[in-house]
Amino acid sequence: MRLDAPPKRGAYSLSARGRTAPVACVGGERACPPEDCGGPSGYADFLEAITTPDHPQHDELLEWVGGAFDPEAFSLSDVNRELSSMK
């Protein structure tokens, strides 16, 4: 890996002599699934339920996720703020 090459996607750190370079996300798409939603198939079921008002679990899952969830949302600045707070 060339250290002067720009990263393709995502975040990573490089370690040299015990020091870690700053980590930054350079791009992304969509929101990550909520924790414990049941893997890929559970996430698909979750999305179907929250986007279908007459789904039997619609209200329950919206409450579980905090009232609203936008699967298309992505904020590069929010991700980098989270990454910079990690130690």
N, C-alpha and C positions, 0 to 999 in steps of 0.2 A: 504494500500500500504506500503510495506517495503521500507524504505529509503536506505537500503544497497543493495537492489536487483538491478541488472543491468537493464537498460531500454531495452524494446524489440525492438522498432524502433522509429524513429522520434525524435523530440526535445520537451522538456517541461521544465518548471521551477518549483521549489518548493519554497514556500514562508513560512518564519518563522519569526515572530516578525517584520514584515515590511521589511525584507531583502529578496532578491531573489537570489537563487543559479545560477551559470552560466548555460547557456543553450547550449547544443551541440547536433548536429545530429550525430548519430552513424552509419547510413547507409541509403541507398536509391537506387532508380532505376529510370531511365529515367528523361527527362526534364519535368518541369511543363508546362502546356499549356500557350500560350501567353495570356495576359490579354485581356478580352473582345472578346474571339474567339467564344463565343456562347454556352458554356456548353459542355457536352460530345458529343452531336451530331455535334455541330459546330466544335469541335476539330477534330472529325473524318473526316468531310468535308474538313477542313483546311489541314490535313495530306494528304488526297487524292489529293487535288489541288497542293500542293507544290512538291509532288513526281511524278506527271504526267505532263511532259513538254508540252503536247498539251491540257491540261485542260484550259478552258477559263479564269480562275482566277489565273493561275499559276504565271505569272509575277507580277500581282497586289499584291497577298498575300505574295510573297517573298519580295517585296519592303516594304510592310506594316510591316513585321516582322524584317526588317533590313538587308535583303539580303540572309540570310541563317538560317536554323533551323534544328538541329539534335535532333529528338525525343528520341534517345537512350542516349544522353549525360547526364552525372551526375558527378558533382565534389564535393566530400565531403568537400574538403578544401574551395571551393568557398561558399558553403552553410554555413559552420561554420564561415567564415569571415563575411558574411552578418549577421548571428545571433549575432556575437560578437559586431557588430556596432550598434545594436538596443539598445534602452534605454527604 
